[in-house]
């Protein structure tokens, strides 16, 4: 196993949260042997999805076997349910690595991490008022070197390993000593700011922003978008129809603007 540590010799914050990272796919396979039978392709898939973190992979594979499922079961809903609450990450202090985990939580909400999404995440990090002085540019190499954020080919800049992304999305609260806002709140502020500054006759980047709104479920942003563009939002961003139809009925019932927008959709 690759076991990085902090300068005082204690396990790194990353290892404390996710367990040590396997140094290679071979080491990863050896560590998982006691938990269930996996094909070579299943091992490779789980290795990538867990970022090589054996603790996460072993817990999930064991849960599948105990439930009578194949060790390599890939059903997304079952995967979410079988990632034990004991694996949930926490932001425990104002250290540099905890700040990096906060940045990772922001990246984890993005459906795709393009250049414009990187800019948005950086803006959200600033809006969160993270107490550590490190910048996102300082922290990103920590995440990539730990395998928690991977450089991607094509239009995407980064990807977050699937299981890591699911776990980071479980962070629903943060201590004031670490940041002033949760990752979802900070992203909502950043998206609202971008939409608020965008000219009404421009639509660049709006589909990507709307995809993120659907993930973080910040329905106030949809309200602002409708108030700003009215029915033009359906021309600017066709997926806005799906977004408005996704707003929970309890929210619609209390919001006349979204009620009108839903009716138009």
Long-range contacts (C-beta under 8 A, 24 or more apart in sequence): 1-27, 1-31, 1-54, 4-146, 6-97, 12-97, 12-146, 13-92, 13-93, 13-95, 13-97, 13-98, 13-101, 14-97, 14-101, 14-146, 14-148, 17-89, 17-90, 17-101, 18-51, 18-53, 18-55, 18-56, 18-87, 18-89, 18-148, 18-164, 18-167, 19-53, 19-54, 19-55, 19-56, 20-53, 20-54, 20-55, 21-51, 21-52, 21-53, 21-54, 21-146, 21-147, 22-47, 22-52, 22-53, 22-54, 25-52, 28-52, 28-54, 28-57, 31-58, 32-57, 32-58, 32-61, 35-61, 35-62, 35-65, 35-71, 36-61, 36-62, 36-64, 36-65, 36-71, 37-71, 38-71, 38-72, 39-72, 42-71, 42-72, 45-72, 45-74, 46-72, 48-161, 48-162, 49-161, 49-162, 49-163, 50-161, 50-163, 50-164, 51-146, 51-147, 51-148, 51-150, 51-161, 51-163, 51-164, 52-147, 53-147, 53-163, 53-164, 55-87, 56-83, 56-87, 56-163, 56-164, 56-167, 57-163, 59-83, 59-84, 59-86, 59-87, 60-163, 79-162, 79-163, 79-166, 80-166, 83-163, 83-166, 83-167, 87-167, 88-167, 88-170, 88-171, 89-167, 89-168, 89-170, 89-171, 90-171, 91-171, 91-174, 91-175, 91-178, 91-179, 93-177, 93-178, 94-131, 94-132, 94-177, 94-178, 95-132, 96-132, 96-134, 96-138, 96-139, 96-142, 97-142, 98-132, 98-178, 99-130, 99-131, 99-132, 99-134, 99-139, 99-178, 100-134, 100-139, 100-140, 100-142, 100-143, 101-168, 102-128, 102-130, 102-174, 102-178, 102-179, 102-183, 103-136, 103-139, 103-140, 103-143, 104-143, 104-148, 104-149, 104-160, 104-164, 104-168, 105-168, 105-169, 105-171, 105-183, 106-183, 106-186, 106-187, 107-143, 107-149, 107-158, 107-160, 107-168, 108-160, 108-164, 108-165, 108-168, 108-169, 108-183, 109-169, 109-183, 109-184, 109-187, 109-212, 109-215, 109-216, 110-212, 110-215, 111-211, 111-212, 111-215, 112-155, 112-156, 112-208, 112-211, 113-152, 113-156, 113-157, 113-158, 113-159, 113-160, 114-155, 114-156, 114-157, 114-208, 115-157, 116-205, 116-208, 117-157, 117-208, 117-212, 118-157, 118-158, 120-187, 120-190, 120-191, 120-194, 120-209, 120-212, 121-187, 121-190, 123-190, 123-193, 123-194, 124-183, 124-186, 124-187, 124-189, 124-190, 125-186, 127-181, 127-186, 127-189, 127-190, 127-193, 128-179, 128-180, 128-181, 128-182, 128-183, 128-185, 128-186, 129-179, 129-180, 129-181, 130-178, 130-179, 131-177, 131-178, 131-179, 184-216, 184-217, 184-218, 187-212, 187-216, 187-218, 188-216, 188-218, 188-220, 188-221, 191-216, 191-218, 191-221, 192-218, 192-220, 192-221, 192-224, 195-221, 195-224, 195-225, 195-228, 196-224, 200-228, 200-229, 200-232, 203-236, 203-237, 206-236, 206-237, 207-237, 207-239, 210-237, 210-239, 210-240, 210-243, 211-239, 213-243, 214-242, 214-243, 214-246, 219-247, 219-248, 219-251, 219-255, 219-258, 222-247, 222-258, 222-261, 223-255, 223-257, 223-258, 223-261, 226-257, 226-258, 226-260, 226-261, 227-257, 231-264, 234-264, 234-265, 240-265, 241-265
